[in-house]
Amino acid sequence: LPGAGVTRSQALWFAGRPHQALEEYRSVVDRERNARDRFKGEAWIAVMEAMAGHVDRAVDHLGLARQLLGEQPPLVGQGQLVGVELLLRLARGDEAGAGDGLASVLSVAPLGEGVSEQNLRPLLALSYVLVPETRTFWDQDVLGPAQLVARDLAAALLSAREGSPRAIATMVWPGPAVVAANFPVRWAVEFALHGVVQGRQEGRSLIAWLCEHWGDSARAVLREATDADDALGAAASDVLAHTPVPPTQRVALDVLGTLRLTFDGYETADPEWRRERVRALMTWLVLHRGGQRDELAYALWPELPVDRALKNLRTTLNYLHGVLEPRRSTRDAPWFVRADNHRIDLQPDLGVDLWAFHATIDRAEAAERAGTPSEALPLLLDAVARYRGELAAGLDYG
């Protein structure tokens, strides 16, 4: 069927699984069969990327969609591209420009006359927030369950902006992914921060979801929000310091043999990694997965008084954060090594050859116990291949 290629992705998006919709469709869009389907695909992925705040990607797909639409584009196609352009304005922080642009479109093709309603209904919150004149229409229109959620989210955001956050404080919050499917990343972050101010744990969960799935764009909006001299600015600073974000590169550490830290397969050139105590701290965490601060400080500086050893540990830990996450701002919570006043713990997301080695041995032993030595043998051979030498060869622990 014409345009059916985007149907699964759109269904996932509006069912509250936008991250899955976006990830899946990135590998599908350029396999569409004809120009019309390619246009729909490029326009749709541009919408998703713009909602996530990925401006450069959205611009690229919008450009391809324009080419595919042709020199005499149908009205519905033009409307879809206008929607992407409005989302891009929002992603860049130009909400006034987006509102003026949408109001201009609606002055020519008002709601209730077909094409505008068709294009705006899926992302109802956009017009509800941007153009006050549309609110009466949507409040009186017959809406489906997903669209009712969108309208309630938009109304709650507007109330909070007008100084009345009661709706955000008392409403039943949908899941984080549902909010992300209805709000561009800037609004989703703003909504979450209002929730944090009102003591809603869901606000922090929403921030965590946005940072994990939309990545740098959500982080950038949060950093902008910290500049505000109000409760939202304070909330943004707080959640930035307590919301870790997964790195975009695959980070791996080899400790069997000479220590080697790689990012997407390339060994780090960070000079701080050459510090003996940074590598010793990393090795200790690999072996113990975590522990008490004073225990770790004594292990690395047994000759020093406790207060000096703990001070050295704080400094060394900061070096290690920078080595493992070179793109992380100092205001942001670290991902791999989590610490509080008492403990320091290493997260399992790091690819460590020693952990893989032990896991492979365990699977081989389980196969032996199950009476299937033919399954154990390749596992043991795999473990041997992983072994490059003695643990952290060349590292001076003394």
N, C-alpha and C positions, 0 to 999 in steps of 0.2 A: 504494500500500500504506500502511496506517496507520503513521504515524511515520517513513516513508521519507525525509521531508525532511531529517532530521538525519544520515542515513547517510553522505553524502559528507563532511560536516564531521567526524564521528567517525572515519571512515577516515583522513582527513588527519591528525587529531590523533594517533591511535595509530600512524600510520606515521612519526611524527617530523616532522610539519610543522604544529605547533600554531599558529604565527603566521599561516600561510595559512588554517587552519581558522577561526580567530577573525575575521580580516579579512573573509573571504568570507561567513561566516554572519551577521555584523552587518547585512548588507543583505538577508538572506533571511528572517530569523526572523519578521518581521511580515507576511510574505506567505503564511504557511501557511493551509491551506484551512478547517480546522475547529478546534473547541476542543481536541480531544485532540492534534492535531498542534501547535497553538499551545503547549499545555502542554509537550509534549516539547521543542519548540524553545526556549521560555523557560527551562526547567530546564537544558537543555544549555548554552545560552550563559551562564547563571549559573555553571555549573561552570567553564567556560573562563575567564570573567572572574575568578572567585575564585582559580583556579590561578595566574593572572597577577598576582594581588594588587590587582586593580582593584575595591576593595571597594564603592564607591558604585554602580558599574555592576551588580555582582553582586546587590546588595541590590534594585535596581530590577527586575531580571529575576526574582528570587526572588519579589518581591511579585506580579508579573503571573502567575507560574506558580501561586501559591497561589489567586489569584482564579479561574483557569481550571480548577483541579482540582475545584472545587465543594465542596459541604457534606458529601458522603459519599465521600471520596476512596478509591480502591482502595489496597491495601497497597503495591503496587509503586510507585505514585505518591508515597505518603507517604515511602517509603524513599529515593526520589530527592531529595526536598526535604530530608530529614534529612542526606543527603550534602552538599548545598550548604551547609547551616547549619554543618556541621563544617568545611568548607573555609573558610568565612568566619571562623570562630574562629581557624583557623590563620593566615589572612591578617592578622588583627588581633594576632597574637602570643600567643594563648591556647592553647598546645598542650596543656596539662594539661586544660583544659576540653573540648577536642576529643576527647582520649583518654577522658575520663570519659563523654562523651556517646556515643561509639561503643561503649564497653564496655557501657553501659546498653542500647543497642539490641541488641547481640549476646547479652545475657543473656535477651532475649525471643525473638529470632530468630537462633539460633546459625548459624555457618557449617556448610555441609553439608546444610541443610534447605531450600534453594531460594532464597528471596527475598534473603537477605543476601549469599549468594555471587554471585547474579546482579548485584546492585548494586555489590558491592565488587571483583569481579574486574577490571573495566576499569581501576580506579585502585588496584591491589593494594598499592602501596607505602604507602598511607595506613594501612590496617589493620595492615600488617606493622610499621610504626614505632610507631603509637599504642597498639596493644593487644598486649602480649607473648604472650597466650594464643593469638593467631591464627597465630603463626609456625610452629608445628608443623604446622598444617593446610596452610599454603601450601608448606612445605618438602616435604610428602609428596604434595601434589596433583599431578595431571597438568596441566602448564601449557604454553601455546603459546609460541612464540619471543619475542613482545613481552612476555609476562608473566614469562618467565624473566629478561629484562633488568630489569624492574621489581623483581623480588625481589632480584636481585644488587645493584642500586643501593641498595635499602633496607637490605640486610644490611651493605653496606660503610659506609653512613652510621652505622648503629648501632655498628659496630665502632670507627669513629673517635670517636664520642661516648664510648665506654667506654675510650678511651685507646690503642686499637690501630689505627692508620691504615694498616696494611700492605696491606689490600685496596685502599684508594684509591690507594696508592702503586704497586701492581703490576698492578691489573686493566686489561683493555682497555676504555678508556672509550668509551661510545657517543657519537655526535655531540651537540653542545650542545642541539639542538632535541629530541632524544630524552630527555635528562635533564629538560628543561623540560616535556615532555609527561607525565612520570611523577611529578615532584616539584612541590609548591606552591613559589612563588617563594622563600619563606624557606628551605626545605630545599635548593632548588637553589643558592642563594647559599652556604649553609653547606657543602654538598658541594664547591662550587667552591673555597672558601677552604681547606678541608682539602687539596684538591689543590694549591693554590698553596704551602701550607706544605711539602708533600712534594716540591715541585719539579716538579710536573706542569704543563706548558704548557697542557694541556687545561683546567685550572682557570681560567686567564686567558681562554681562548677562550670558556668557558661564561659567565663574568662579562660579557664583551663582548656576547655574544648576548643575555643577559638584559637588559642595559642598553639595547641597541638596540631590542629587540622588546617587552619589558614596560615599559621606560621608567622613570618616576618611582618605581614601586613597588619595583623592584629597587634603584634608587639609595637609596631610603629604608632598605631593609634593610641595605645596605652601610654607610650612615652609622651606623645603630644598632650594627652590629658593631664599628665603630671604638672604641666605648666600652669594649670588653672588654680587660682588662689581661692579654692572653695572646697566643699566636702568631696566633690567628685575627684578633684586633683589629689587630695590626701588618700582617697580610696585607690586611685590608680597607682600611686607610689607604693602603697601597701601590697597590692596584688602583684605588682611587678616583682617585688622582692620575695614573693612567696609562691610564684607560679612558674615552675620549670618548663622549658620548651625543648622538645627533642631536637637534636641537630639534624641538619639536612644531609650531612655526609655520613658514610659508614666509618665509624671509628673502631680500630682494632689494636690490641696490644699483644705482643709476643713476649713472653717471659721465659720460655724454654730456650735457653741459649742467651745471646746478647739481647738486652731490652730493645724493643723496636715498636714505636707508635706510628700508626699509619692512618691517613684520611683518604678514603676511597682508593686504597692501595698504594698511596704515595707517602713515603716516610716524612715525618715532620722535620722542619728545619728550624723550629722555635729554639732560640738559644737557651731559654729557661729549662728546656728538657735536658740539657747537659748538666744541670745542677745535680750533684750526687744525692742530696736529701730529697729533692723532688722525685727522683726515680725510686729512692728507697721508700718514700711514703706511698707511691703508687704500688710498689711490690707488696708492701705490708697490707694494703687494702685488698689487693688481689688474693692474698693468702687467707685473710681473716674475714673478708667481705664487709668489715666494719668493726667498730669497737669504741670504748670510752676514750675521750680526749686525753685524759691523764695517762691512760695505759699506752696510747700511741706515742705521746710525747716522751714518756720514759723509754720506750723501745728505740726511739731515734736519737735521744739525747740523754742517755743514762747518767752522764757525768755532771749534768747541770741541775741547779735548783728547779723546783717544779714551776715557779712563775716564769723563769727564763725559758724553760723547755716549752711551756705552753705558748709563750710569745713567738718562739721560733716556729712552732707548729702552725700558728695562725698565718704567719708570713709565707711559709712553705705551701700551705693549702691554697692561698691566693695565687701563688705561682702555678700550682697544679691546675686550678680552675682555668687559668688563662691558656695553659698548654692544651687541655682537653677540649676547650670551647673558645677558640680564638675570636669568634665573631660575637660572643656574648658581651653585652654591656655590663659594666660593673654594678649597675643598679638591678640587674636581672638575677633571678634565682638560677643557680647552676642545675644542670641536668644529671650529670654522671655521679658527682660526689655531693651528697646531701649532708648538711651538718646543722646541729643546734648547739646549745650551750654545753651539752654533755657528750653527745655522740657524733661520730663521723661514719657514714655508711656509703659503700660503693654500690651503685645500681647495676642490675644484671644486663642492661642494654649494651654495655661495652662488650665487644667481641674479644675474648681472652683465650689464647691457645691452650693455656693450662686447664681452664674450665672445660673446654671442648675435649681435651685429652682425657680427663677424668670421666667425663660423661660417656665417651666412647668405650673406655675400659669397663665402666659399670654395665653398659649394654652387652659387651662381650661376655662378662661374667654371668649376666642374666641368661644369655643364650646357652652358655655351658650348663647352668643349673637346669635349664629346660630340656636338656638332652639334644640340643641342635648345634653341635660343634661346627657344622658347615656354615652357620650364620655367624658364629663367633670369630672364625678365622679372618674374614675380610675386615671385621671391626678391629681386631688386634693389629692387622697390617696397617690400617688407617692410623691407629694410635702411634705406631712406630714411625710412620711418615711425619707425624706432627712433632716428634721429639727432635729438637735441633741442638740440644745440649743441656748442661746443668742449669738449674734455676738462676735467672738473672746473672749470668756469667759476667764477671768483671766488675760487678757492683760491690763497693766497699761499704759494709754495714758498720764498721768500727768507728 
